[in-house]
C-alpha cells in the first residue's frame, strides 16, 4: 500500500527481501526473532500471552516466504492451507470479473493477516499480489485450528481477525454504494492513515504503494475521477501531492467530507 518513509516497515532490509522468493525454514532461534522480538507482534498476535503460550504459538510459524514485487503470494483457485502474516511490504487482493476486468478488493500492509478468503471453500477466491518486495510468515491453518482449541486467547484473536474482515467488507459496500467520489477518496486516505498510525508512523505523510488506477478499481471510480478528486483536494489545500507522495494538510477537512454526508440515522 504505502508507507511514510522510503524504508520498509519491519527489520529486514530491502535488499534482503528482494534476494529470492523461496520458502525458508525457520530455526528455533529465528522464530524467536520473528515473533517474540518482532516489532509487529502486537498487531498480528494475541495480547497478554504467557511465556509458555507464546512458545506454542511460535511453533505455528513454519516458514517465511519472500515475495518479489508483482509476484503472487497465492492465486484464485489455489488450494487453501495457510494464513499469512505480512512481515514487511504491501499487497493488493483482486478478482477477475465475468467481463474480464481486474477488480481490486483490498490493500494489506505489514502486521496484517491475509488468506482468510480460502477458509470457507478450502481454496482461495482471489489473487494476492505484492505491490513491493515483501516477506510473510506462513502459518498452516490446521495448526492454528489445533492450537486454538488449547490457547483460548489465540482462538479469540482468530475470531477478531475474521470479524475485522467482515467489518471491512461492510465498509467497502458503503464506499461503493452511497458515497460520492470525494467522500470515497477521503475515507480511503483516512483509513490508511489510521492503519499506519497504529504502526507508529506519521498521520500526515503517505507514500502510496498502489497506482491511482488501482485506487480507482478499489473505490469503484475511473482513473480520471481519482486524478480529478486528488487535484480538487490540492486546490482546496487539504493535501499536497508529489507523484506518489501525499501530505495531508487538513485532516479535519477530510473527516468533514465524509461525516457531513453520513451522519447516523
Secondary structure, 3 states (H helix, E strand, C coil): CEECCCCCCCCCCHHHHCCCCCEEECCHHHHHHHCCCCCCHHHHCCCCCCHHHHHHHHCCEEEEEEECCCCEEECCCCECCEEEEEEECEEEEEEECCCCCEEEEEEEECCCEECHHHCCCCECCCEEEECCCEEEEEEEHHHHHHHHCCCHHHHHHHHHHHHHHHHHHHHHHHHHHHCCHHHHHHHHHHHHHHHHHCCCCCCCEEEECCCHHHHHHHHCCCHHHHHHHHHHHHHCCCEEEECCEEEECCHHHHHHHHHCCCCCC
